[in-house]
Amino acid sequence: MTEKSLSVSGSSPRTRGLAHRPGQLATLTEDLLLLARLDNPAAHDGPPLETGPTDLRTLAADAAHDLRALDASRPVRLTGPGDEPHATAAPMLGDEARLRQVVVNLVGNVAAHTPPGTPARIGVGTVAGEAVFEIADAGPGLAPEDAERVFDRFYRVDASRSRNGGTGAGLGLAIVRSLVLAHGGRAELSTAPGAGTTFRLAFPALGDAGPDRLQ
């Protein structure tokens, strides 16, 4: 798919209801153009990334702050990967603005799909040469058929499970996966009905991550 070939009005039934909401339509168009560039970086002089040394623990601290700001009743813990007690350095070579976009999408996903006050956890650190970022919640979790498609474009879970009524276009997690892959990383999901949801992102670590802990 090229930028010239994008047709928002006819691309999916999910998008047709956005035609009368210019702000959402503009966001949808930007998201589709980003995905097109990530799909075919050779046609756009490489992926849309401006990389430099980045520490994921900065993004983790901001994610914890954002989750609390969105819901003051939500307990949020900052930990290491796998619920280790301490968040530690997670240096990588990345585009901080695009990585923030990833984190914002994941934070929004927790806010949209868990009841108010649902506990959440942000994990960050370096494991086996990988810089790891996790966001976990104790919400209702996903059925296997939803978990299999959660990163698919335009896929949305049942609107009754969403606090915003399922009004999004279903591109947020597709963008998460595409941006993670563009950084040479991988995005993983662990979930089950009634068991909450954990998204785990792993990237090649930059240099030797020391034991410096995030306070």
C-alpha positions in Angstrom: 0.0 0.0 0.0 1.4 3.4 -1.0 0.4 6.8 0.3 -1.3 7.6 -3.0 -3.4 4.5 -2.8 -4.9 5.2 0.7 -8.7 5.6 0.6 -10.0 6.2 4.1 -13.7 6.3 3.2 -13.6 2.9 1.6 -10.8 1.2 3.5 -13.0 -0.5 6.1 -16.5 -0.4 7.7 -14.7 0.5 10.9 -13.7 3.9 9.4 -16.9 5.0 7.7 -18.4 6.4 10.8 -15.5 8.8 11.2 -16.2 10.7 8.0 -18.2 13.4 10.0 -15.5 13.8 12.7 -12.6 15.7 11.1 -10.2 15.3 14.0 -10.6 11.6 14.2 -10.4 11.3 10.5 -7.2 13.3 10.4 -5.7 11.0 13.1 -6.8 7.9 11.2 -5.2 9.2 8.0 -1.9 9.9 9.8 -2.0 6.4 11.3 -2.6 4.8 8.0 0.3 6.8 6.4 2.6 5.8 9.2 1.7 2.1 8.7 2.3 2.5 5.0 5.8 3.9 5.6 6.6 1.1 8.0 5.3 -1.5 5.6 7.4 -0.3 2.7 10.4 1.7 4.1 12.3 1.4 0.8 9.7 3.5 -0.9 10.0 6.2 1.6 13.8 6.4 2.1 13.8 4.1 5.0 11.6 3.7 8.1 10.3 6.9 9.7 12.7 6.7 12.6 15.2 9.2 14.0 17.2 7.0 16.3 19.5 7.8 19.2 20.4 6.4 22.7 17.2 6.0 24.7 16.4 4.6 28.1 13.1 2.9 28.4 12.9 3.5 32.1 12.2 7.2 31.4 9.2 6.1 29.3 8.2 3.7 32.0 8.1 6.4 34.6 6.0 8.6 32.3 3.6 5.7 31.6 3.1 5.1 35.3 2.4 8.9 35.8 -0.1 8.9 32.9 -2.0 5.9 34.2 -2.4 7.5 37.6 -3.4 10.8 36.0 -6.1 9.1 33.9 -7.5 7.3 36.9 -6.5 8.4 40.4 -8.1 5.3 41.9 -5.8 3.0 39.9 -2.9 1.5 41.8 0.2 1.5 39.6 3.4 -0.2 40.5 6.8 0.4 38.8 8.9 -2.8 38.7 11.5 -4.7 36.8 10.6 -7.1 34.0 8.6 -10.1 35.2 7.5 -8.3 38.4 11.1 -8.1 39.7 11.2 -5.7 42.6 13.2 -2.9 41.0 13.0 -1.0 37.7 16.4 -0.8 36.2 18.1 0.9 33.2 16.9 -0.3 29.8 19.1 1.5 27.2 18.5 1.0 23.5 19.0 2.7 20.2 15.6 4.1 19.3 13.4 7.0 18.1 12.1 8.4 21.5 9.1 10.1 19.9 8.0 6.9 18.2 8.6 4.9 21.3 6.5 7.3 23.2 3.8 6.8 20.7 4.0 3.1 21.4 3.7 3.7 25.1 0.8 6.1 24.8 -1.1 3.6 22.8 -0.5 0.9 25.4 -1.5 3.2 28.2 -4.6 4.1 26.3 -5.4 0.4 25.8 -5.3 -0.2 29.6 -7.4 2.9 30.3 -10.0 1.8 27.7 -10.3 -1.8 28.5 -10.1 -2.1 32.3 -12.6 -0.9 34.9 -11.8 2.2 37.0 -9.4 1.3 39.9 -8.0 -1.8 38.2 -4.4 -2.3 39.4 -1.6 -2.0 36.8 2.1 -2.6 36.6 4.9 -1.1 34.5 8.0 -3.2 34.2 11.3 -2.1 32.8 14.9 -3.3 32.7 17.4 -5.3 30.8 17.1 -9.1 30.5 19.5 -11.3 28.5 20.8 -8.5 26.4 17.4 -7.1 25.7 15.8 -3.8 26.8 12.4 -4.7 28.1 9.2 -2.7 28.7 6.1 -4.3 30.1 2.6 -3.0 30.9 0.3 -5.3 32.7 -3.2 -4.9 34.2 -5.4 -7.0 36.4 -8.4 -6.5 34.2 -10.8 -9.0 32.5 -8.2 -10.3 30.1 -8.9 -11.5 26.5 -10.3 -14.7 25.1 -7.9 -16.7 22.9 -9.7 -15.6 19.7 -9.3 -11.9 20.6 -5.7 -12.4 21.7 -4.8 -13.9 18.3 -6.0 -10.9 16.4 -5.3 -8.0 18.8 -2.4 -6.7 16.7 -4.4 -6.9 13.5 -5.3 -3.7 11.8 -8.9 -2.5 12.3 -9.5 -5.3 14.8 -11.4 -4.3 17.9 -12.7 -6.4 20.8 -16.4 -6.3 21.6 -17.4 -2.7 22.3 -19.2 -3.8 25.5 -15.7 -4.5 26.9 -14.5 -1.0 26.2 -15.0 2.0 28.4 -15.0 4.3 25.4 -17.6 2.2 23.6 -15.2 0.9 21.0 -15.0 4.2 19.1 -11.4 3.8 18.0 -10.4 2.6 14.5 -8.5 -0.4 15.8 -5.1 0.7 14.7 -3.4 1.5 18.0 -1.9 -2.0 18.7 -1.1 -2.5 15.0 1.0 0.6 15.2 2.6 -0.7 18.4 3.7 -3.9 16.7 4.9 -2.2 13.5 7.0 0.4 15.4 8.5 -2.2 17.6 9.4 -4.3 14.6 10.9 -1.3 12.9 13.2 -1.0 16.0 14.3 -4.6 15.6 12.2 -5.7 18.5 9.2 -7.8 19.2 5.8 -7.3 20.9 4.3 -10.1 22.9 1.0 -10.6 24.6 0.1 -12.7 27.6 -3.5 -12.9 28.6 -6.5 -15.2 29.5 -10.1 -14.5 30.5 -10.1 -13.3 34.1 -6.3 -13.3 34.3 -5.5 -9.7 33.1 -3.3 -8.7 30.2 0.5 -8.2 29.9 2.1 -6.6 26.8 5.9 -7.1 26.7 8.2 -5.3 24.3 11.8 -6.4 23.9 14.5 -4.6 21.9 18.2 -5.1 21.4 19.9 -3.5 24.4 22.5 -0.8 23.9 25.8 -1.3 25.7 26.1 -2.7 29.2 23.0 -1.8 31.3 24.2 -1.4 34.9 22.2 -1.9 38.1 21.2 1.8 38.3 17.7 1.7 39.7 14.8 4.1 38.9 13.6 5.6 42.1 
